[in-house]
């Protein structure tokens, strides 16, 4: 499935860009070969800072749309001698069309033009004629730039993982050699037997999975990623078809992409910066939404496993999903999450809960390092040598995931730059209108599985416009805390073990994202609608 989605994102992104550029050319959106009659305003007391004014009527005549005010620009290079090609400075108050023209020229703050009539740099105002350079294929240029920029970003992300990967893979090796991982695995055996029946309960993969999920719940993303990659490497040791994901890998990705975090720190920080009276109010709603995502991810992964039982031998017990098991997970996850959401929505206990989890998060990493090293020393493990051996893997793993990250992020960049996201919003709007999701939140919800930074940017914009404590502000921040960047997680974790055939992992991850979004909408409507 990932092959088709990846190709579709590229084709649709480029296709949309070409269609928009062709439409702009046919409708003459940009003033190619058109002459503007303007006024050159020169202050006799300051000849170095003239202004260029284009009247609203002139703008309407050349652009074919209504303008409510004149456009006034400052010059950048007025004092240069023997120049008839000047540069105008674009400000935040400039019209959208001029900002697009500036982007097309390669600089969002500047736009070039030529004065084609006679003029002088005297101290009097003058009527002049100007002409802007030809503008074409703006969207296609944006697609090209996005492909280049995102490929660079992929390499930057991968190289940035080297240090943290080396640290945690070294610590995990000490825990593995000392037998601590087996102890951790035995503690959570009742849950892992159900989730990962094909993985022996004392296998090192179980300990890494538990550490990954625990780090995610505490919001320790830097620690969660190395643990997750280590878990995938251990799961791949049980894999008989090295380029194809196993059921256990798909289940692990389902739980991971559900994004169950006790403190959505990023969303809370943005809410605080946006002036929220209670930034932590989304703790309960986010836990509820993420619990919906987790349950859906687990249930759907078990459902898809039933179609592939003949392809993969189960080493412990049957992986058949039954009503009893599902009800147990429902009670464990969803009911406490609903209680927390209601309590926090009513304004109770959120600050105390937040303080407790934040303290746990602060102490978690130092305690893990100290306890793992001390236990290794008690077991007479050469902790320094084992740490170094484990840390050596960090560089190799980081480099290994670069091709997968480049492939995924470039597709996302082209999809976004080509305006395919706007098309997707239009296609899905009848459904979102039916369930009562505000149209303003849709782009952010759709962006979340694709790009963390993109969704954060859209959420920040929504809170700036509508307010952090408005229904839209609370809903968008809850969605951010209830979901995960599924495509990024798949690229990193499967890339680390060279898995190219991801089977149902992407489907399960997207279903979990949808459930998280719907769960967020449901609980926010109840508490704040």
Residue pairs with C-beta under 8 A, 6 or more apart in sequence:
1 502
1 503
1 504
1 506
1 507
2 490
2 502
2 505
2 506
5 506
6 407
6 408
6 411
9 411
9 412
9 414
9 415
9 420
10 411
10 414
10 415
12 415
12 418
12 420
12 423
13 143
13 411
13 414
13 415
13 416
13 417
13 418
13 420
14 140
14 143
14 414
14 418
15 418
16 139
16 418
16 419
16 420
16 423
17 139
17 140
17 142
17 143
17 417
17 418
17 419
18 139
18 140
20 139
20 418
20 419
21 136
21 137
21 138
21 139
21 140
23 29
24 30
24 138
25 136
27 64
28 64
29 63
29 97
30 97
30 100
30 101
30 104
30 132
30 135
30 136
30 138
31 62
31 63
31 132
32 132
32 134
32 135
32 136
33 131
33 134
34 62
34 131
34 132
35 116
35 129
35 130
35 131
36 54
36 58
36 62
36 129
36 130
36 131
36 132
37 58
37 127
37 128
37 129
38 52
38 53
38 54
38 58
38 127
38 128
38 129
38 130
39 52
39 53
39 55
39 125
39 126
39 127
39 128
40 50
40 51
40 52
40 119
40 125
40 126
40 127
40 128
41 50
41 51
41 52
41 53
41 72
41 125
42 50
42 121
42 122
42 123
42 124
42 125
42 126
43 49
43 50
44 123
44 124
47 121
47 123
48 78
48 79
49 74
49 75
49 78
50 75
50 78
51 72
51 73
51 74
51 75
52 72
52 73
52 75
52 88
52 130
53 70
53 71
53 72
53 73
54 70
54 71
54 72
54 73
55 70
56 67
56 68
56 69
56 70
56 71
59 67
59 70
59 71
59 95
60 66
60 67
63 97
67 95
71 94
71 95
71 98
73 88
73 89
73 90
73 94
74 88
74 89
74 91
75 86
75 87
75 88
75 89
76 86
76 87
76 88
76 89
76 110
77 83
77 86
77 87
78 86
78 121
84 114
84 115
84 116
85 112
85 113
85 114
86 112
86 113
86 114
86 115
87 110
87 111
87 112
87 113
88 110
88 111
88 112
88 113
89 109
89 110
90 98
90 99
90 102
90 108
90 109
90 110
90 111
98 111
99 108
100 138
101 111
101 132
101 135
102 108
102 109
102 110
102 111
103 138
103 142
104 135
104 138
104 141
105 111
105 112
105 133
105 135
111 132
112 132
112 133
113 130
113 131
113 132
113 133
114 130
114 131
114 133
115 128
115 129
115 130
116 129
116 130
116 131
117 128
117 129
119 126
119 128
120 126
139 417
139 418
139 419
142 417
142 418
143 414
143 417
143 418
145 417
146 410
146 413
146 414
146 416
146 417
147 410
147 413
147 414
149 413
150 406
150 409
150 410
150 412
150 413
151 406
151 409
151 410
153 409
154 402
154 405
154 406
154 408
154 409
154 410
155 402
155 405
155 406
157 405
158 398
158 399
158 401
158 402
158 405
159 398
161 225
161 226
161 394
161 397
161 398
161 401
162 394
162 395
162 398
163 394
164 222
164 223
164 225
164 226
164 394
165 225
165 226
165 229
165 393
165 394
165 395
165 397
165 398
166 391
166 392
166 393
166 394
166 395
167 226
167 391
167 394
168 223
168 226
168 227
168 230
169 226
169 230
169 390
169 391
169 393
169 394
169 397
170 386
170 387
170 388
170 389
170 390
170 391
170 394
171 368
171 369
171 372
171 373
171 387
171 390
172 181
172 208
172 211
172 226
172 227
172 230
172 390
173 386
173 387
173 389
173 390
174 180
174 372
174 373
174 376
174 381
174 383
174 386
174 387
174 390
175 181
175 184
175 207
175 372
175 375
175 376
176 204
176 207
177 376
177 379
177 381
177 386
178 372
178 375
178 376
178 378
178 379
178 381
179 379
180 207
180 372
180 375
180 376
181 204
181 206
181 207
181 208
182 202
182 204
182 207
184 206
184 207
184 210
184 211
185 192
185 201
185 202
185 203
185 204
185 206
185 207
185 210
186 201
186 202
188 206
188 210
189 201
189 206
192 199
192 201
192 206
192 209
192 210
193 201
193 316
193 317
194 325
195 251
195 255
195 298
196 205
196 206
196 209
196 248
196 251
196 252
197 314
197 315
197 316
197 317
197 318
197 319
198 238
198 246
198 247
198 248
198 312
198 313
198 314
198 315
198 316
198 319
199 205
199 206
199 235
199 238
199 248
199 315
199 316
200 315
200 316
201 316
203 234
203 238
204 234
205 231
205 234
205 235
205 237
205 238
205 248
208 227
208 228
208 230
208 231
208 234
209 227
209 231
209 252
211 223
211 227
211 368
212 224
212 227
212 228
212 230
212 231
212 256
213 255
213 256
213 260
214 364
215 221
215 223
215 224
215 227
215 364
216 224
216 256
216 259
216 260
216 261
217 260
217 261
217 262
218 261
218 262
218 263
218 357
218 360
218 361
218 364
219 261
219 262
219 263
219 264
219 265
219 357
219 361
220 361
220 364
220 365
223 364
223 365
223 368
225 492
226 394
228 252
228 256
228 489
228 492
228 493
229 397
229 492
229 493
229 496
231 252
232 249
232 252
232 493
232 494
232 496
232 497
232 499
233 397
233 496
233 497
235 246
235 248
235 249
235 252
235 497
236 242
236 249
236 497
236 499
238 246
238 248
239 246
239 249
242 497
242 498
242 499
243 498
243 499
243 500
243 501
244 499
244 500
244 501
244 503
245 253
245 494
245 499
245 501
245 502
245 503
245 505
246 312
247 301
247 305
247 308
247 312
247 319
249 494
249 499
249 505
250 301
250 304
250 305
250 502
250 503
250 504
250 505
250 508
251 298
251 301
251 302
251 305
252 493
253 489
253 490
253 493
253 494
253 505
253 508
253 509
254 297
254 298
254 300
254 301
254 505
254 508
254 509
254 512
255 294
255 297
255 298
256 484
256 489
256 493
257 293
257 297
257 484
257 486
257 489
257 490
257 508
257 509
257 512
257 513
258 290
258 293
258 294
258 296
258 297
258 484
258 512
258 516
259 290
259 293
259 481
259 482
259 483
259 484
259 516
260 287
260 290
260 291
260 293
260 294
261 286
261 290
261 481
262 283
262 287
262 357
263 283
263 354
263 357
263 358
263 361
264 282
264 283
264 286
264 477
264 480
264 481
264 482
266 456
266 480
266 481
267 282
267 286
267 459
267 477
267 478
267 480
267 481
268 279
268 280
268 282
268 283
268 354
268 477
269 279
270 456
270 459
270 460
270 463
270 477
271 279
271 282
271 463
271 468
271 473
271 477
272 279
274 460
274 463
274 464
274 467
274 468
274 473
275 467
275 468
276 463
276 468
276 469
276 473
277 469
278 347
278 350
278 469
279 468
280 344
280 350
280 351
280 354
281 344
281 345
281 347
281 350
281 469
281 474
282 344
282 474
282 477
282 478
282 481
283 340
283 344
283 350
283 353
283 354
283 481
284 337
284 340
284 341
284 342
284 343
284 344
284 345
284 350
284 523
285 341
285 344
285 345
285 474
285 478
285 481
285 482
285 520
285 523
285 524
285 527
286 477
286 478
286 481
286 482
286 520
287 337
287 340
287 341
288 334
288 337
288 338
288 340
288 341
288 482
288 519
288 520
288 523
289 478
289 479
289 481
289 482
289 483
289 516
289 517
289 519
289 520
289 523
290 337
290 481
290 482
290 483
290 516
290 519
291 333
291 334
291 337
291 519
292 334
292 337
292 482
292 515
292 516
292 518
292 519
292 522
293 482
293 483
293 512
293 513
293 515
293 516
293 519
294 333
294 512
295 329
295 330
295 333
295 334
295 515
296 511
296 512
296 514
296 515
296 516
297 508
297 509
297 511
297 512
297 515
298 329
299 321
299 326
300 504
300 507
300 508
300 511
300 512
301 504
301 508
302 319
302 320
302 321
303 321
304 503
304 504
304 507
304 508
305 319
305 321
306 319
306 320
306 321
308 503
308 504
309 319
338 523
340 353
341 523
341 527
342 527
343 349
343 350
344 350
344 353
345 523
345 526
345 527
345 528
346 527
373 383
376 383
376 386
377 383
397 496
400 495
400 496
400 498
401 491
401 492
401 495
401 496
402 495
403 495
404 491
404 492
404 494
404 495
405 488
405 491
405 492
405 495
407 491
408 487
408 488
408 490
408 491
409 488
409 491
412 450
412 451
412 487
415 421
415 450
416 447
416 450
416 451
416 454
421 443
421 446
421 447
422 443
424 446
425 439
425 442
425 443
425 446
428 442
428 446
429 439
429 442
432 439
432 442
433 439
435 518
435 521
436 521
436 525
437 445
437 475
437 521
438 471
438 472
438 475
440 462
440 465
440 466
440 472
441 462
441 472
441 475
441 476
441 479
443 458
444 455
444 458
444 459
444 462
444 476
444 479
444 480
445 476
445 479
445 517
447 454
447 455
447 458
448 455
448 479
448 480
448 483
448 484
448 485
448 513
448 517
449 483
449 484
449 485
449 486
449 487
449 509
449 510
449 513
450 485
450 487
451 485
451 488
452 485
452 488
455 480
455 485
456 480
458 476
459 476
459 477
459 479
459 480
462 472
462 473
462 476
463 470
463 473
463 476
463 477
466 472
466 473
467 473
468 474
468 477
471 524
471 528
471 529
474 524
474 528
475 520
475 521
475 524
475 528
478 520
478 523
478 524
479 516
479 517
479 520
482 516
482 517
482 519
482 520
483 512
483 513
483 516
483 517
484 509
484 513
486 506
486 509
486 510
486 512
486 513
487 506
489 509
490 502
490 505
490 506
490 509
494 500
494 502
494 505
